[in-house]
Amino acid sequence: MARRERPTEGLDTELADLPPELRWREWMGRIEAVIFAAAEPVSRDVLARVVGKTCNIELVIDDIRAELAGRPYELVSVAGGWQHRTKKSFAVAIRAATGLGDNLRPLSSTESLVLMCIAYFQPITRGELGLFFGKEVSRDLIGTLRAQGFIASGPRSPTPGAPYTFVTTPVFLSHFGFETLRELPDMEALEDAGLLSKDRLLAGDIPLPDTDDDDEMASEIDIEEV
């Protein structure tokens, strides 16, 4: 069954009585206002509710971005939608003034490795992750990634016992600045950089660091996401 669109009673989306230039400006204002008011990335389907059928939303976004060129914040494409974020160059100033970002827990090296494998090989079970690393991936580690919103349960695996698989979430995309999973770095590029080897992963030749020896990774939520 097709999803029923939310009614827009009382909202004139076509604005047929306005000259083309004023109509375009009104559509720009509506789209920017909706994105600004949202706590999460706003999809194209949501934005389409406040503009006319002939409105090219991508062109409106381009015009908004052009107007924001000299501002300390920008409109970014992330997690299948658009979101306002402050620019990275202002992160230090914002942190100094507000303290935002100081108490955010960074991922450990173990958590980063496991999250990277889930991103590239999803849907994947905890047992399969253990085979990659040559040791069991703890439930606590999976719980930590779930608590931070980076992963969620996927479909059950067709293997004996039908264990749950794990997949990444829109929070993962937003946190790392990806619009879709297709933007993940190519596996060959990671191998060339010495960061990841698919062959070593499949052979279980990439050991997880001991918990006590985990180094904190530079993966804090960027201040521009605030």
C-alpha positions in Angstrom: 0.0 0.0 0.0 1.4 3.4 -1.0 2.1 5.8 1.8 -0.5 8.5 2.1 0.9 12.0 1.7 0.4 14.3 4.7 -2.2 16.9 3.8 -1.2 20.5 3.3 -4.5 22.1 4.0 -4.4 25.9 4.0 -1.0 26.0 2.3 -0.9 27.3 -1.2 2.0 25.3 -2.7 1.6 26.4 -6.4 1.5 30.2 -5.8 0.1 30.7 -9.2 -0.8 34.3 -8.5 2.8 35.3 -7.9 5.3 36.4 -10.6 7.8 33.6 -11.3 10.7 35.4 -9.4 8.6 36.0 -6.2 7.3 32.4 -6.4 10.8 31.1 -6.6 11.9 33.2 -3.6 8.9 32.0 -1.6 9.8 28.4 -2.4 13.4 29.0 -1.3 12.2 30.5 2.0 9.9 27.6 2.7 12.5 25.0 2.0 15.2 26.7 4.0 12.8 27.2 6.9 11.8 23.5 7.0 15.5 22.4 6.9 16.4 24.9 9.5 13.7 23.8 11.9 14.4 20.1 11.6 16.8 18.3 14.0 17.6 15.7 11.4 18.3 15.7 7.6 15.2 16.5 5.6 14.4 14.4 2.6 13.2 15.5 -0.8 9.7 14.0 -0.2 9.2 16.1 2.9 10.4 19.3 1.1 8.0 18.6 -1.8 5.1 19.1 0.6 5.6 22.9 0.7 6.4 23.7 -2.9 4.6 23.4 -6.2 4.7 20.4 -8.5 6.9 22.3 -11.0 9.5 23.3 -8.4 12.9 21.8 -9.0 14.0 21.3 -5.4 17.7 20.6 -6.3 17.9 24.0 -8.1 16.3 25.7 -5.1 18.9 24.0 -2.8 21.7 25.3 -5.2 20.4 28.8 -4.9 20.2 28.6 -1.1 23.7 27.4 -1.0 24.9 30.2 -3.1 23.3 32.7 -0.8 25.0 31.0 2.2 28.4 31.1 0.7 29.7 33.8 3.0 27.9 32.6 6.1 29.3 30.6 9.0 26.9 27.7 8.3 26.1 25.8 5.1 23.5 23.4 3.6 24.9 19.9 3.2 23.6 16.7 1.6 23.7 14.0 4.2 21.8 10.7 5.0 19.5 11.0 2.0 18.5 14.6 2.7 19.7 18.1 3.5 20.7 19.7 6.8 22.1 23.0 8.1 25.5 22.7 9.7 28.0 25.2 11.0 31.3 25.2 9.0 34.3 23.3 10.4 36.4 26.4 10.4 34.2 27.8 13.3 34.4 24.6 15.4 37.1 26.0 17.8 35.3 29.2 18.3 32.0 27.5 19.1 33.6 25.1 21.5 35.4 27.9 23.3 32.2 29.9 23.7 29.8 27.1 24.6 31.8 24.0 25.4 29.8 22.0 22.9 31.6 18.8 21.9 33.9 18.7 24.9 32.0 15.8 26.6 31.4 13.7 23.5 32.8 10.2 23.7 35.1 9.3 20.8 35.1 5.8 19.4 37.9 3.4 20.4 40.0 1.8 17.8 38.1 -1.5 18.4 34.7 0.1 17.9 35.9 1.9 14.8 37.2 -1.3 13.2 34.0 -3.2 14.0 31.8 -0.3 12.7 33.9 -0.1 9.5 33.4 -3.8 8.9 29.6 -3.5 9.5 29.5 -0.6 7.1 31.3 -2.5 4.3 29.9 -6.0 4.8 26.3 -5.4 6.0 24.1 -7.1 6.8 26.5 -9.1 9.0 26.1 -11.1 12.2 28.2 -10.9 15.3 29.5 -14.3 14.6 30.7 -13.3 11.2 32.4 -10.3 12.7 34.2 -12.6 15.0 35.4 -14.7 12.0 36.8 -11.5 10.4 38.8 -10.6 13.5 39.8 -14.0 14.8 38.1 -13.4 18.2 34.6 -12.9 19.5 33.1 -9.4 19.2 31.5 -8.8 22.5 27.8 -8.0 23.0 28.9 -4.9 25.0 30.8 -3.5 22.0 27.8 -4.1 19.7 25.6 -2.5 22.4 27.8 0.6 22.5 27.5 1.1 18.8 23.8 0.6 19.0 23.5 3.1 21.9 25.3 5.7 19.8 22.8 5.1 17.0 25.4 3.9 14.5 24.0 0.4 13.9 20.6 -1.3 14.2 19.3 -4.9 13.8 19.0 -6.0 10.3 17.2 -9.1 8.8 17.8 -12.5 10.4 20.6 -14.5 8.8 19.6 -17.6 6.9 22.3 -19.5 8.8 21.5 -22.1 11.6 19.9 -20.4 14.6 18.8 -17.4 12.4 20.8 -14.8 14.3 20.1 -11.1 13.8 22.4 -9.2 11.4 23.6 -5.7 12.0 23.4 -2.7 9.6 24.4 0.9 9.7 21.8 3.7 10.2 21.1 7.2 9.0 22.8 8.4 12.1 26.0 6.7 10.9 25.7 8.5 7.5 25.0 11.8 9.2 27.9 11.5 11.7 30.5 10.7 9.0 29.0 13.1 6.4 27.8 10.5 3.8 24.7 11.0 1.8 24.4 7.3 1.0 26.5 4.2 1.6 27.7 4.5 -2.0 29.9 7.3 -0.8 32.0 5.1 1.4 35.7 5.0 0.3 36.4 2.3 -2.2 37.9 -0.8 -0.7 40.8 -0.6 -3.1 41.6 2.9 -2.0 41.6 1.8 1.7 43.9 -1.1 0.8 46.3 1.3 -1.1 46.3 3.6 2.0 47.1 0.6 4.2 44.0 1.1 6.3 42.0 -2.1 5.4 42.6 -5.3 3.5 39.6 -7.3 2.3 41.8 -10.4 2.0 43.1 -10.1 5.5 39.6 -9.5 6.8 38.2 -12.6 5.1 41.2 -14.6 6.4 40.6 -13.4 10.0 44.0 -11.8 10.0 43.1 -8.4 11.5 43.1 -8.8 15.3 41.0 -6.5 17.4 43.0 -4.5 19.9 42.8 -5.5 23.6 40.2 -3.4 25.4 42.8 -2.1 27.8 45.1 -1.0 25.0 42.4 0.8 22.9 43.6 4.1 21.6 40.9 6.7 21.2 40.2 7.5 17.6 39.8 11.0 16.2 36.1 10.3 15.4 34.3 12.8 17.6 31.1 14.3 16.3 32.3 17.4 14.4 31.1 20.6 16.0 29.4 21.6 12.7 26.8 18.9 13.4 25.6 20.8 16.4 
